[in-house]
Amino acid sequence: MEIKIDYDNPQLTSKYEDYDGEYNGVSFVINAHWNDWDEWEVDSVQFLDELPEDFDQEGATSAITEEFLNNMF
């Protein structure tokens, strides 16, 4: 049996990446993935700071996700 593997020419088909950001003074991390058939998807937005009582987390997550996807396509 002979095995040959082309290690010099890999094909990228998917990847996971984290992106740091800030929304109205609140730090966050976007966990996102890309694949060659669906492009970019946001898996989650994690807020790193303590959130103010009046902070709209759902609205912020939607705005961050929309901004990210608009800039990645």
C-alpha positions in Angstrom: 0.0 0.0 0.0 1.3 3.5 -0.9 -0.2 6.6 0.7 0.3 10.1 -0.8 -0.9 13.2 1.0 -0.5 16.7 -0.6 0.4 18.7 2.5 1.5 21.7 0.4 -1.9 22.5 -1.1 -4.7 22.3 1.5 -8.2 23.5 0.7 -9.9 25.7 3.3 -13.5 24.6 3.6 -14.4 26.0 7.0 -13.0 28.0 10.0 -14.0 29.3 13.4 -12.9 32.8 14.5 -13.6 35.1 17.4 -13.8 38.9 17.0 -13.5 41.4 19.8 -15.7 44.5 19.8 -17.4 47.2 21.8 -21.0 48.3 21.7 -21.9 51.6 23.5 -19.0 51.0 25.9 -19.7 47.3 26.5 -17.1 44.8 25.4 -18.1 41.7 23.6 -16.8 38.8 21.6 -18.4 37.4 18.4 -18.0 33.7 17.9 -18.4 33.1 14.2 -17.8 30.4 11.6 -17.3 30.4 7.9 -17.7 27.6 5.4 -17.4 27.6 1.6 -21.1 26.7 1.1 -22.9 29.0 3.6 -20.3 31.8 4.1 -20.4 33.5 7.5 -22.7 32.7 10.5 -22.6 34.2 14.0 -22.7 31.4 16.6 -22.9 33.8 19.6 -22.2 37.2 20.9 -20.8 37.1 24.5 -20.8 40.3 26.5 -17.7 40.6 28.7 -18.6 43.5 30.9 -21.3 43.8 33.5 -24.4 45.0 31.7 -26.3 48.1 32.8 -29.8 47.5 34.1 -31.3 49.2 31.1 -29.1 47.4 28.5 -31.1 45.8 25.7 -29.1 42.6 25.3 -31.3 41.1 22.6 -31.3 44.4 20.6 -27.6 44.7 21.0 -27.0 41.2 19.9 -29.1 41.7 16.8 -27.4 45.0 15.9 -23.9 43.4 16.4 -24.8 40.4 14.3 -26.2 42.5 11.5 -23.2 44.8 11.5 -20.8 41.8 11.4 -22.6 40.0 8.6 -23.0 43.1 6.5 -19.2 43.7 6.6 -18.2 40.0 6.1 -20.1 39.4 2.9 
